[in-house]
Amino acid sequence: MPHPHAAPSEARRDLALTVTQLSRARLQDESMPAPLTGLFIIRAWIEDGSSEPLRAHIRLTTDVSSGFEDSMTLSQVPAVCEAVATWLGNVLSGPAASSE
């Protein structure tokens, strides 16, 4: 009998495959345009004994050619989601908007 949570996991996997396939549609030796490339890294772990055990260390930039612009450690899921949404908005607005 399939696990009751298998469908969402399969949906995420299908989405990841679709994004990967679209990303790889470019020639493998073609370089990505640096001004349009952002990077957002989340390293998450559980801190035992804490009343809020989640820890998510985030490093981010909206322009990889200038290195990481910010880093932070958060302990609540909504704050992590807000950081992702804010970063995506900055990426959509372009590098000039995120440096203001």
N, C-alpha and C positions, 0 to 999 in steps of 0.2 A: 504494500500500500504506500503511495507517495506521501512524503512529508507534507503537512498542511501549509507550510510556508515555501514550498518549492516554486510555485508559480511566480511570486515576485522576484525571487532569486534568478529564475530563468529569464524573466523580463529584463532585469538589470544586465545579465550576461549578454542577451541579444542586443540591448542598447549599446553595450561596450563594444561588441563585435561590429555593429553598424558604424559607430564612430571611428573605430580603428580602420575599418575597410575604407571609409570615406577619407580618412587622413592619409592612408597609404595609396590613394588614387594618384597622388603626385609621384613623380619619378623619385626613386630612393636617393639619388645623389643630388637632388635639387635642394638648395638651402632654403630655410624658412626666412621670410622677411623679418629681421630682428625688431623693427619698431612695432610690429603687429603681434609680437609673441610675448605673452605674459606667463608667469609661473607662480603656482600656489601650492605649497607643500604643507600637508598636515601630518604630524607625527602624534598619534594618540596612544594613551596608556591609562591604566587604572592605578590610582594611588591608594593603597590599602590604609584603612583607619581614618580616612578623611570623610567628613560629612558630605562633601561633594567630590567623589572619587575620580571623576573624569578629568583628565588633563589632555589638552590638545595644544601642542606647540605649532604655531603657524609661521611660515616664512613666505614672503610674497614680493612680487614685482609685477608691474604692468609693462615693463620694457626690459627684457633680459640683457640687453646691451649695456644697461647701467647697473646691473647687479641687483641684489635684494634691496628693496626700499623700506621694508618694515618686518618686524617679527613680534610675536606676542604669544603668551600662554593663557589659554582660557579654560574654564572649568564647567561651563554649562552649554548644553547642546544648542539652545537658541542663539547664544552669543557666537558660536562657531558658524552656525547657518547665516547669521547676520554678516559676519566677516566675509563669508563666501559671496553673498549677494552684493555687498558693497564693492568687493574686488571686481566681480563680473561687471557691475555698472561702470566702474572706472575703465575696465578694458574696453567696453562698448563705447565709452565717451572718447577714448583715445588717450595717448600719453600726456598731452598737454593738460587735460582736465584732472588727471590723477595727481599731478605735481603742484596743483594750486593750493 
